[in-house]
Amino acid sequence: MSFKYSHTFPIIGPNKLPRFKEWAALNLPGVAVSLPPQVPVKSTALTVRLKSIEDRDALMAKLEGASF
């Protein structure tokens, strides 16, 4: 199954990928995500790819009020 769905959200600062991976492991267990190989430090957004619309909705719901 491929990662057909995506969600882009604001995130700033260094180490975006490790910070998101840690947060996702704690808040979204069982949801498979595909992340880019790297994200520039100056970037202000991160796009996460997901397998299903339900996973995307779960991610969006958990991101409300989350801080990285």
N, C-alpha and C positions, 0 to 999 in steps of 0.2 A: 504494500500500500504506500502511495506517495504522499508527500506533504502538500496538499492542494490549497490549503487555506493559510492566510497570513494575518498578522496584526502588527501594526507599527505603533509604538508608544514612546513618549519622551523619556529620556534618561541621559544624564550628563555625568561627566567626570571620567576618570580612568577606570580600567578593569571592569568594563560593562559586562562582558561575557561571564567572568567568574561570579560577579555579584548576582547576575540574573540566574545562573545555574544553581547557586546556593538557595536563592529565594524560591525558585521553582521546585527544588527538591523538598523544601519544607512546606510549601503551600499548594502544590499541584502534583502530589504523588500519583503515578500511573498515567500521567499525560505526557506523551512523547512530543518533544519539540525538536526542530531543526534550526540551528543557529548558523550565522555566517562564520567563516573561519577567523575573521578579525573585524574589529570596528575601530575606526580612527578615534583618537582621544577627542578631537574637536567636534565629532559628530554629536548631535543632540537627540538622536532617535535610534531605536533598535527595532528591527523587523524580525519577528519570530514566525516560523512556519509550523503549521499544525496539521494533523491528519484528518480531523473532522470538524464540522461546524460546532458540535457540542464542546469539543476541546477549546475551540476559539472562544465560545461564549463563557466557558469556565474561566479561561485566562482573563478575559475582559472584566468579569465580575470580581475576580481576586485582585486585579490591578487597581481598582477604584480605592483610592486612599492609601495605596502602598507607596513607600518611599525607598529609593535605592541610594 
